[in-house]
Amino acid sequence: MNPPPALALIFALLAATLMGTIGIFARFAALPAEHITFYRLLFGALFLTAYMVFNGKRQEIRHRPSKRTLINGAMLAGFMAFYIEAIQYTQMATVIMIIYLAPVVSSVFAHFVFNERLNRFSMASVVLALAGFILMLPVTSSQSLYDSEIVGYCYALLALITYSGFILINRKPSAASPYQSTLVQLSVGALCLLPLVLTTPLVPSLNQFAWLLAIGFFPGFLAILFAVKALSQLPSVTYGTLSYVEPVVVVTLAWWLFNEALTAQQLSGMGLIILAGITQGWLSQRFCYRRRDLGRAKANG
């Protein structure tokens, strides 16, 4: 049973808010990025499996995943690990805004690879995003601090690349249900990180384990559950627009808990990136509708 539209909007907002807590929990867990990401994916998969069992979806657990879904699991692992590593070197707000360049980067890639031509509005959104990125760049007189910021930006760019790949691979419809795809991606992501975790074994303290459980449950499982329920009712462009609550949550929590404040210049860059991302979401939706209508016209003609 799908939620009513008003409840779907609430689910979308809750999903974005919970996703924004990953960096906060990771800071408190104080473990290497590969360990945090591994437990986030592992516990997320376990919580999702339990949910599917108790909600009559047991038969969906055993299935043959597509190669695309398996690759996306690796992309998810890379994206999460690079994101958590990046926030060790620079501000969470900066990292999340670089990652949210992904819709624009994906549209540029699709222009050259999938023949999805950029019109003048799409090009304008790309220019807006690039201008926002430039405004977000670090400005400091300390060379050591600047070097640390650059390392953080490099990891953030790797997170951006893997997240863009994740978006592009998910563009095509899948025969698997959202729960099946998510479960496979979480499980494969955990398996990808398992060798790194085994080569640097660490036993989390009780306090760290509690934070890892929180990471696995809130952004790892509950946020995904709310997202799946919201997407069953909302157009993707509406959900994509509401998902920009996440960077706002990250900026607010980083300022409140860690005293990470953005400059006026960086806030301007953040605004441009959000505007570019929302614009690109609307343009992508219009392109999908136009392609669908052309397909129907050819079929009827």
C-alpha positions as a Markdown table, in Angstrom:
| # | Residue | x | y | z |
|---|---|---|---|---|
| 1 | Met | 0.0 | 0.0 | 0.0 |
| 2 | Asn | 1.5 | 3.4 | -1.1 |
| 3 | Pro | 1.4 | 6.3 | 1.3 |
| 4 | Pro | -0.9 | 9.3 | 0.4 |
| 5 | Pro | 0.9 | 12.2 | -1.3 |
| 6 | Ala | 1.1 | 14.4 | 1.9 |
| 7 | Leu | 2.7 | 11.5 | 3.8 |
| 8 | Ala | 5.0 | 10.8 | 0.8 |
| 9 | Leu | 6.3 | 14.4 | 1.1 |
| 10 | Ile | 7.0 | 13.9 | 4.8 |
| 11 | Phe | 8.8 | 10.6 | 4.0 |
| 12 | Ala | 11.0 | 12.4 | 1.4 |
| 13 | Leu | 11.9 | 15.2 | 3.9 |
| 14 | Leu | 12.7 | 12.6 | 6.6 |
| 15 | Ala | 14.8 | 10.6 | 4.2 |
| 16 | Ala | 16.8 | 13.7 | 3.2 |
| 17 | Thr | 17.2 | 14.7 | 6.9 |
| 18 | Leu | 18.4 | 11.3 | 8.0 |
| 19 | Met | 20.8 | 11.1 | 5.1 |
| 20 | Gly | 22.3 | 14.3 | 6.4 |
| 21 | Thr | 23.3 | 12.7 | 9.7 |
| 22 | Ile | 25.9 | 10.4 | 8.2 |
| 23 | Gly | 28.8 | 12.8 | 8.6 |
| 24 | Ile | 27.7 | 13.7 | 12.2 |
| 25 | Phe | 27.6 | 10.1 | 13.3 |
| 26 | Ala | 30.9 | 9.4 | 11.5 |
| 27 | Arg | 32.6 | 12.2 | 13.4 |
| 28 | Phe | 31.4 | 10.8 | 16.7 |
| 29 | Ala | 32.3 | 7.2 | 15.8 |
| 30 | Ala | 35.9 | 8.3 | 15.3 |
| 31 | Leu | 36.9 | 5.3 | 13.2 |
| 32 | Pro | 38.6 | 5.0 | 9.8 |
| 33 | Ala | 36.4 | 5.7 | 6.8 |
| 34 | Glu | 36.4 | 2.1 | 5.5 |
| 35 | His | 35.3 | 0.7 | 8.8 |
| 36 | Ile | 32.5 | 3.2 | 9.2 |
| 37 | Thr | 31.3 | 2.6 | 5.7 |
| 38 | Phe | 31.5 | -1.1 | 6.0 |
| 39 | Tyr | 29.3 | -1.2 | 9.2 |
| 40 | Arg | 26.9 | 1.3 | 7.7 |
| 41 | Leu | 26.3 | -0.9 | 4.7 |
| 42 | Leu | 26.4 | -4.2 | 6.6 |
| 43 | Phe | 24.0 | -3.0 | 9.3 |
| 44 | Gly | 21.8 | -1.3 | 6.7 |
| 45 | Ala | 21.5 | -4.6 | 4.8 |
| 46 | Leu | 20.7 | -6.5 | 8.0 |
| 47 | Phe | 18.0 | -4.1 | 9.0 |
| 48 | Leu | 16.5 | -4.1 | 5.5 |
| 49 | Thr | 16.6 | -7.9 | 5.4 |
| 50 | Ala | 14.7 | -8.0 | 8.8 |
| 51 | Tyr | 12.2 | -5.5 | 7.5 |
| 52 | Met | 11.5 | -7.5 | 4.3 |
| 53 | Val | 11.1 | -10.7 | 6.3 |
| 54 | Phe | 8.6 | -9.2 | 8.8 |
| 55 | Asn | 6.7 | -7.5 | 6.0 |
| 56 | Gly | 6.0 | -10.5 | 3.8 |
| 57 | Lys | 8.7 | -9.7 | 1.3 |
| 58 | Arg | 10.8 | -12.8 | 2.2 |
| 59 | Gln | 10.5 | -14.2 | -1.4 |
| 60 | Glu | 12.1 | -11.1 | -2.8 |
| 61 | Ile | 15.3 | -11.6 | -0.9 |
| 62 | Arg | 16.5 | -14.5 | -2.9 |
| 63 | His | 16.8 | -13.4 | -6.5 |
| 64 | Arg | 19.4 | -13.1 | -9.3 |
| 65 | Pro | 20.8 | -9.6 | -9.3 |
| 66 | Ser | 21.7 | -7.8 | -12.5 |
| 67 | Lys | 25.3 | -6.9 | -13.3 |
| 68 | Arg | 24.2 | -3.2 | -13.2 |
| 69 | Thr | 23.1 | -3.6 | -9.6 |
| 70 | Leu | 26.3 | -5.3 | -8.6 |
| 71 | Ile | 28.4 | -2.5 | -10.1 |
| 72 | Asn | 26.2 | 0.1 | -8.3 |
| 73 | Gly | 27.0 | -1.6 | -5.0 |
| 74 | Ala | 30.7 | -0.9 | -5.6 |
| 75 | Met | 29.9 | 2.7 | -6.5 |
| 76 | Leu | 27.9 | 3.1 | -3.3 |
| 77 | Ala | 30.8 | 1.7 | -1.2 |
| 78 | Gly | 33.2 | 4.1 | -2.9 |
| 79 | Phe | 30.9 | 7.1 | -2.6 |
| 80 | Met | 30.3 | 6.6 | 1.1 |
| 81 | Ala | 34.0 | 5.8 | 1.9 |
| 82 | Phe | 35.3 | 8.9 | 0.0 |
| 83 | Tyr | 32.7 | 11.1 | 1.6 |
| 84 | Ile | 33.6 | 10.1 | 5.2 |
| 85 | Glu | 37.3 | 10.4 | 4.4 |
| 86 | Ala | 36.8 | 13.9 | 3.0 |
| 87 | Ile | 35.1 | 15.2 | 6.1 |
| 88 | Gln | 38.3 | 14.3 | 8.1 |
| 89 | Tyr | 40.1 | 17.0 | 6.2 |
| 90 | Thr | 37.6 | 19.8 | 5.4 |
| 91 | Gln | 34.1 | 21.0 | 6.4 |
| 92 | Met | 31.1 | 18.7 | 6.0 |
| 93 | Ala | 29.2 | 21.5 | 4.4 |
| 94 | Thr | 31.8 | 21.9 | 1.7 |
| 95 | Val | 32.0 | 18.2 | 1.0 |
| 96 | Ile | 28.2 | 17.7 | 0.7 |
| 97 | Met | 27.9 | 20.6 | -1.7 |
| 98 | Ile | 30.6 | 19.2 | -3.9 |
| 99 | Ile | 28.8 | 15.8 | -3.9 |
| 100 | Tyr | 25.6 | 17.6 | -4.8 |
| 101 | Leu | 27.2 | 18.7 | -8.1 |
| 102 | Ala | 26.4 | 15.1 | -9.2 |
| 103 | Pro | 23.1 | 15.8 | -11.0 |
| 104 | Val | 24.9 | 18.4 | -13.2 |
| 105 | Val | 28.0 | 16.2 | -13.7 |
| 106 | Ser | 25.7 | 13.3 | -14.7 |
| 107 | Ser | 23.9 | 15.5 | -17.2 |
| 108 | Val | 27.2 | 16.5 | -18.9 |
| 109 | Phe | 28.3 | 12.9 | -19.0 |
| 110 | Ala | 24.9 | 11.9 | -20.5 |
| 111 | His | 25.3 | 14.6 | -23.1 |
| 112 | Phe | 28.4 | 12.9 | -24.5 |
| 113 | Val | 27.6 | 9.2 | -23.8 |
| 114 | Phe | 23.8 | 8.8 | -23.9 |
| 115 | Asn | 23.1 | 11.5 | -26.6 |
| 116 | Glu | 21.0 | 13.4 | -24.1 |
| 117 | Arg | 21.7 | 16.9 | -25.6 |
| 118 | Leu | 22.2 | 19.8 | -23.3 |
| 119 | Asn | 19.9 | 22.8 | -24.2 |
| 120 | Arg | 20.7 | 26.4 | -23.3 |
| 121 | Phe | 19.0 | 26.0 | -19.9 |
| 122 | Ser | 21.0 | 22.9 | -19.1 |
| 123 | Met | 24.2 | 24.7 | -20.1 |
| 124 | Ala | 23.2 | 27.6 | -17.8 |
| 125 | Ser | 22.7 | 25.2 | -14.9 |
| 126 | Val | 26.2 | 23.7 | -15.6 |
| 127 | Val | 27.7 | 27.3 | -15.5 |
| 128 | Leu | 25.8 | 28.0 | -12.3 |
| 129 | Ala | 27.2 | 24.9 | -10.7 |
| 130 | Leu | 30.7 | 25.6 | -11.7 |
| 131 | Ala | 30.5 | 29.2 | -10.4 |
| 132 | Gly | 29.1 | 27.8 | -7.1 |
| 133 | Phe | 32.0 | 25.3 | -6.9 |
| 134 | Ile | 34.6 | 28.1 | -7.5 |
| 135 | Leu | 33.0 | 30.1 | -4.7 |
| 136 | Met | 33.2 | 27.1 | -2.4 |
| 137 | Leu | 37.0 | 26.7 | -2.9 |
| 138 | Pro | 39.1 | 27.2 | 0.3 |
| 139 | Val | 40.6 | 30.6 | 0.9 |
| 140 | Thr | 43.2 | 30.7 | 3.7 |
| 141 | Ser | 46.6 | 32.2 | 4.4 |
| 142 | Ser | 47.8 | 29.1 | 6.2 |
| 143 | Gln | 49.7 | 26.7 | 3.9 |
| 144 | Ser | 49.2 | 23.6 | 6.1 |
| 145 | Leu | 45.5 | 24.3 | 6.5 |
| 146 | Tyr | 45.3 | 24.9 | 2.7 |
| 147 | Asp | 47.0 | 21.6 | 2.0 |
| 148 | Ser | 44.6 | 19.8 | 4.3 |
| 149 | Glu | 41.6 | 21.4 | 2.6 |
| 150 | Ile | 43.0 | 20.3 | -0.8 |
| 151 | Val | 43.2 | 16.7 | 0.3 |
| 152 | Gly | 39.6 | 16.9 | 1.5 |
| 153 | Tyr | 38.6 | 18.3 | -1.8 |
| 154 | Cys | 40.3 | 15.5 | -3.7 |
| 155 | Tyr | 38.4 | 12.9 | -1.7 |
| 156 | Ala | 35.2 | 14.9 | -2.2 |
| 157 | Leu | 35.7 | 14.9 | -5.9 |
| 158 | Leu | 36.2 | 11.1 | -5.8 |
| 159 | Ala | 32.9 | 10.9 | -3.9 |
| 160 | Leu | 31.3 | 13.1 | -6.6 |
| 161 | Ile | 32.6 | 10.8 | -9.4 |
| 162 | Thr | 31.3 | 7.6 | -7.7 |
| 163 | Tyr | 28.0 | 9.2 | -6.8 |
| 164 | Ser | 27.6 | 10.4 | -10.4 |
| 165 | Gly | 28.2 | 6.9 | -11.6 |
| 166 | Phe | 25.7 | 5.7 | -9.1 |
| 167 | Ile | 23.1 | 8.1 | -10.5 |
| 168 | Leu | 23.8 | 7.2 | -14.1 |
| 169 | Ile | 23.6 | 3.5 | -13.6 |
| 170 | Asn | 20.3 | 3.9 | -11.7 |
| 171 | Arg | 18.8 | 5.9 | -14.6 |
| 172 | Lys | 17.7 | 2.8 | -16.5 |
| 173 | Pro | 14.7 | 1.0 | -15.0 |
| 174 | Ser | 15.4 | -2.3 | -13.3 |
| 175 | Ala | 13.3 | -5.5 | -13.2 |
| 176 | Ala | 14.1 | -5.8 | -9.5 |
| 177 | Ser | 12.0 | -4.1 | -6.9 |
| 178 | Pro | 13.5 | -1.1 | -5.1 |
| 179 | Tyr | 14.0 | -3.2 | -2.0 |
| 180 | Gln | 15.8 | -5.9 | -3.9 |
| 181 | Ser | 18.1 | -3.4 | -5.6 |
| 182 | Thr | 18.9 | -1.6 | -2.4 |
| 183 | Leu | 19.6 | -4.9 | -0.5 |
| 184 | Val | 22.0 | -6.1 | -3.2 |
| 185 | Gln | 23.8 | -2.7 | -3.4 |
| 186 | Leu | 24.2 | -2.5 | 0.4 |
| 187 | Ser | 25.5 | -6.1 | 0.6 |
| 188 | Val | 27.9 | -5.8 | -2.3 |
| 189 | Gly | 29.2 | -2.5 | -1.0 |
| 190 | Ala | 29.9 | -4.1 | 2.4 |
| 191 | Leu | 31.7 | -7.0 | 0.6 |
| 192 | Cys | 33.8 | -4.6 | -1.4 |
| 193 | Leu | 35.1 | -3.0 | 1.8 |
| 194 | Leu | 35.5 | -6.2 | 3.8 |
| 195 | Pro | 39.1 | -6.8 | 2.6 |
| 196 | Leu | 40.1 | -3.3 | 3.7 |
| 197 | Val | 38.5 | -3.9 | 7.1 |
| 198 | Leu | 40.2 | -7.3 | 7.5 |
| 199 | Thr | 43.7 | -5.8 | 6.7 |
| 200 | Thr | 43.3 | -3.1 | 9.4 |
| 201 | Pro | 41.3 | -4.9 | 12.1 |
| 202 | Leu | 39.9 | -2.7 | 14.8 |
| 203 | Val | 37.5 | -3.7 | 17.6 |
| 204 | Pro | 35.1 | -0.8 | 18.2 |
| 205 | Ser | 34.5 | 0.3 | 21.8 |
| 206 | Leu | 31.0 | 0.0 | 23.2 |
| 207 | Asn | 30.4 | 3.7 | 22.5 |
| 208 | Gln | 31.8 | 3.5 | 18.9 |
| 209 | Phe | 29.6 | 0.4 | 18.3 |
| 210 | Ala | 26.5 | 2.3 | 19.4 |
| 211 | Trp | 27.4 | 5.1 | 16.9 |
| 212 | Leu | 27.9 | 2.4 | 14.2 |
| 213 | Leu | 24.5 | 0.9 | 14.9 |
| 214 | Ala | 23.0 | 4.4 | 14.6 |
| 215 | Ile | 24.7 | 4.9 | 11.3 |
| 216 | Gly | 23.4 | 1.6 | 10.0 |
| 217 | Phe | 19.8 | 2.2 | 11.3 |
| 218 | Phe | 19.1 | 5.9 | 10.6 |
| 219 | Pro | 20.9 | 6.9 | 7.4 |
| 220 | Gly | 21.7 | 3.2 | 6.4 |
| 221 | Phe | 18.2 | 1.7 | 6.7 |
| 222 | Leu | 15.5 | 4.2 | 7.8 |
| 223 | Ala | 16.4 | 6.9 | 5.3 |
| 224 | Ile | 16.3 | 4.3 | 2.4 |
| 225 | Leu | 13.0 | 2.9 | 3.6 |
| 226 | Phe | 11.5 | 6.4 | 3.7 |
| 227 | Ala | 13.0 | 7.2 | 0.2 |
| 228 | Val | 11.5 | 4.1 | -1.3 |
| 229 | Lys | 8.1 | 4.8 | 0.1 |
| 230 | Ala | 8.3 | 8.5 | -1.0 |
| 231 | Leu | 9.4 | 7.6 | -4.6 |
| 232 | Ser | 6.4 | 5.2 | -4.9 |
| 233 | Gln | 4.2 | 8.3 | -4.9 |
| 234 | Leu | 6.2 | 11.3 | -5.8 |
| 235 | Pro | 7.6 | 12.2 | -9.3 |
| 236 | Ser | 11.4 | 11.9 | -9.3 |
| 237 | Val | 11.9 | 15.6 | -9.9 |
| 238 | Thr | 9.8 | 16.4 | -6.8 |
| 239 | Tyr | 11.8 | 14.0 | -4.7 |
| 240 | Gly | 15.1 | 15.3 | -6.2 |
| 241 | Thr | 14.1 | 18.8 | -5.2 |
| 242 | Leu | 13.2 | 17.8 | -1.6 |
| 243 | Ser | 16.5 | 15.9 | -1.3 |
| 244 | Tyr | 18.3 | 19.3 | -1.2 |
| 245 | Val | 17.1 | 19.5 | 2.4 |
| 246 | Glu | 20.1 | 17.2 | 3.1 |
| 247 | Pro | 22.9 | 19.8 | 2.5 |
| 248 | Val | 20.9 | 22.3 | 4.6 |
| 249 | Val | 20.7 | 19.8 | 7.4 |
| 250 | Val | 24.4 | 19.1 | 7.1 |
| 251 | Val | 25.3 | 22.8 | 7.2 |
| 252 | Thr | 23.1 | 23.4 | 10.2 |
| 253 | Leu | 24.3 | 20.4 | 12.2 |
| 254 | Ala | 28.0 | 21.1 | 11.4 |
| 255 | Trp | 27.5 | 24.7 | 12.5 |
| 256 | Trp | 25.6 | 23.7 | 15.7 |
| 257 | Leu | 27.7 | 20.7 | 16.8 |
| 258 | Phe | 31.2 | 21.5 | 15.4 |
| 259 | Asn | 31.2 | 25.3 | 14.9 |
| 260 | Glu | 31.8 | 24.9 | 11.2 |
| 261 | Ala | 30.6 | 28.1 | 9.7 |
| 262 | Leu | 30.7 | 29.0 | 6.0 |
| 263 | Thr | 31.8 | 32.4 | 4.7 |
| 264 | Ala | 29.4 | 34.6 | 2.8 |
| 265 | Gln | 31.2 | 33.6 | -0.4 |
| 266 | Gln | 30.8 | 29.9 | 0.3 |
| 267 | Leu | 27.1 | 30.4 | 1.2 |
| 268 | Ser | 26.6 | 32.1 | -2.1 |
| 269 | Gly | 28.4 | 29.1 | -3.8 |
| 270 | Met | 26.1 | 26.7 | -1.9 |
| 271 | Gly | 23.0 | 28.6 | -3.1 |
| 272 | Leu | 24.2 | 28.4 | -6.8 |
| 273 | Ile | 24.9 | 24.7 | -6.6 |
| 274 | Ile | 21.4 | 24.0 | -5.1 |
| 275 | Leu | 19.8 | 26.2 | -7.7 |
| 276 | Ala | 21.7 | 24.4 | -10.5 |
| 277 | Gly | 20.8 | 21.0 | -9.1 |
| 278 | Ile | 17.1 | 21.7 | -8.8 |
| 279 | Thr | 17.0 | 23.3 | -12.3 |
| 280 | Gln | 18.8 | 20.2 | -13.8 |
| 281 | Gly | 16.3 | 17.9 | -12.0 |
| 282 | Trp | 13.3 | 19.7 | -13.6 |
| 283 | Leu | 15.1 | 19.7 | -17.0 |
| 284 | Ser | 15.8 | 16.0 | -16.8 |
| 285 | Gln | 12.2 | 15.2 | -15.9 |
| 286 | Arg | 11.0 | 17.2 | -19.0 |
| 287 | Phe | 13.5 | 15.3 | -21.2 |
| 288 | Cys | 12.2 | 11.9 | -19.9 |
| 289 | Tyr | 8.6 | 12.9 | -20.5 |
| 290 | Arg | 9.4 | 14.1 | -24.0 |
| 291 | Arg | 11.3 | 10.9 | -24.8 |
| 292 | Arg | 8.4 | 8.9 | -23.5 |
| 293 | Asp | 5.8 | 10.8 | -25.6 |
| 294 | Leu | 8.0 | 10.4 | -28.7 |
| 295 | Gly | 8.2 | 6.6 | -28.0 |
| 296 | Arg | 4.4 | 6.4 | -27.8 |
| 297 | Ala | 4.0 | 8.5 | -30.9 |
| 298 | Lys | 6.2 | 6.1 | -32.9 |
| 299 | Ala | 4.5 | 3.1 | -31.5 |
| 300 | Asn | 1.1 | 4.5 | -32.5 |
| 301 | Gly | 2.3 | 5.8 | -35.9 |
